Amino acid sequence: MGKEKLHKLPIFTSAQLKVAGVFDLFKIREVIAGAFSARKYFMIEKGNSVRILPEGKEYEMEFSGSKKVDNYVKFSITVKFLIQNFNEVDVDGKILGSGIATISFTSQVEKDWKNIFGRQGFKNLIREVYEKYIIPDRLISREVELYRETTDIMNAAKDAMEMYK
């Protein structure tokens, strides 16, 4: 089965950054939001929860960003935070967090996001021919572009996570 059969092409399915130690949770969120904004993504916070456990707080957050690249292709990136054993610590007069932080990244290229060709039948066959024989190079360049944007956002988050190591 070729890529033309899929409407959404996964680029990253579960890339993770993990750090145990002291970090500035708000700075990490700010850096990721800034990285999305710099690349012209529309970002929303999909969820945010806190549980208080005996070993510390557990935070879960999810952000999703999307960008319409052209009339045929749209990018989406999802960032999920899981922070376990979170406790506040004072570092040089600044309140930071200590714990185990895992940030997961998924990204995908959505083709025919305006549903010009439809999802089944003859129109879908025409879409598959269009992607396989007319625009394959353009789609490959879009995959590479999303790969680079996702790794740029991951690297920005990694730098922010390691700020207090």
C-alpha positions in Angstrom: 0.0 0.0 0.0 1.4 3.3 -1.0 1.2 6.6 0.8 -1.5 7.8 -1.7 -3.9 5.4 0.1 -3.6 7.4 3.3 -5.3 10.7 4.1 -3.0 11.4 7.0 0.7 10.6 6.8 2.3 10.2 10.3 5.7 11.8 10.6 6.4 11.3 14.3 4.1 8.8 16.1 5.6 9.1 19.6 8.9 10.9 19.9 9.6 11.6 23.6 11.8 13.8 25.7 12.3 12.8 29.3 14.1 14.6 32.1 14.3 14.0 35.8 15.4 16.8 38.0 14.7 20.5 38.3 12.9 22.4 35.5 10.7 25.5 34.9 7.4 24.1 33.7 6.1 27.5 32.7 9.2 28.3 30.7 8.9 25.0 28.8 5.3 25.7 28.0 6.2 29.3 26.9 9.0 28.0 24.7 6.8 25.5 23.0 4.1 28.0 22.5 6.6 30.5 21.0 8.0 27.8 18.7 4.5 27.1 17.4 3.8 30.8 17.0 7.1 31.4 15.1 6.1 28.7 12.6 2.6 30.2 12.2 0.7 27.3 13.8 -2.7 27.8 15.3 -2.3 26.3 18.8 -5.0 25.2 21.3 -4.7 23.7 24.7 -6.7 20.5 24.5 -6.5 19.4 28.2 -5.0 20.1 31.5 -5.3 18.1 34.7 -3.6 17.9 38.1 -3.7 15.0 40.5 -2.3 15.2 44.0 -0.5 12.0 45.0 1.5 11.1 48.1 4.8 11.3 46.1 3.9 14.7 44.6 1.6 16.2 42.0 1.0 14.7 38.6 0.3 17.1 35.7 -1.0 16.1 32.3 -1.3 18.7 29.6 -1.9 18.5 25.8 -1.4 21.1 23.1 -2.3 20.8 19.5 -1.1 23.0 16.7 -2.2 23.0 13.1 -1.1 25.0 10.0 -2.7 25.2 6.6 0.3 24.9 4.3 -1.6 25.2 1.0 -5.1 24.3 -0.4 -4.2 20.6 -0.3 -1.9 20.0 2.7 -2.3 20.8 6.4 0.2 20.0 9.2 -0.7 19.1 12.7 1.6 18.6 15.8 0.4 17.4 19.2 2.5 17.8 22.3 1.6 15.9 25.5 3.2 16.6 28.9 3.2 14.1 31.7 5.0 15.3 34.9 5.2 12.9 37.8 6.4 13.4 41.4 6.2 17.2 40.9 7.2 19.2 43.9 8.0 22.9 44.1 11.6 23.8 44.9 13.4 27.1 45.5 16.4 27.7 43.3 18.1 31.0 43.9 14.9 32.7 44.9 12.9 31.3 42.0 10.2 28.7 42.5 10.8 25.8 40.0 9.5 22.3 39.7 11.3 19.0 40.5 10.1 15.7 39.2 10.1 13.5 36.1 8.9 15.2 33.0 8.0 13.4 29.8 7.0 15.3 26.7 5.6 13.3 23.7 5.4 14.7 20.2 3.2 13.4 17.3 2.9 15.0 13.9 1.2 14.3 10.7 0.6 15.7 7.2 -3.1 15.8 6.3 -3.7 15.6 2.6 -6.8 16.9 0.8 -7.9 18.6 4.0 -10.6 20.5 2.2 -12.0 17.2 1.1 -11.9 18.3 -2.6 -11.7 14.7 -3.9 -13.9 12.9 -1.2 -13.0 9.9 0.8 -14.4 7.1 -1.3 -15.4 6.0 -4.8 -14.2 7.4 -8.1 -13.1 10.8 -6.7 -10.9 9.1 -4.2 -9.3 7.1 -7.0 -8.6 10.3 -8.9 -7.0 11.7 -5.7 -4.7 8.6 -5.4 -3.6 9.0 -9.1 -3.1 12.7 -8.5 -0.8 12.1 -5.5 1.0 9.1 -7.0 1.8 10.5 -10.4 1.3 14.3 -10.4 2.4 15.7 -7.1 4.6 13.0 -5.3 7.7 15.3 -5.1 5.6 18.1 -3.6 4.2 15.7 -0.9 7.7 14.4 -0.1 8.9 18.0 0.4 6.0 18.6 2.7 6.8 15.6 4.8 10.4 16.8 5.1 9.2 20.3 6.0 7.0 18.9 8.8 9.8 16.7 10.0 12.1 19.7 10.3 9.5 21.8 12.1 8.7 19.1 14.6 12.4 18.5 15.4 12.9 22.3 15.8 10.0 22.4 18.3 11.4 19.3 20.1 14.9 20.9 20.3 13.5 24.1 21.7 11.6 22.1 24.4 14.8 20.0 25.1 16.9 23.2 25.6 14.2 24.6 28.0 14.1 21.3 29.9 17.8 21.2 30.4 18.2 24.8 31.5 18.7 23.9 35.2 20.9 20.8 34.8 
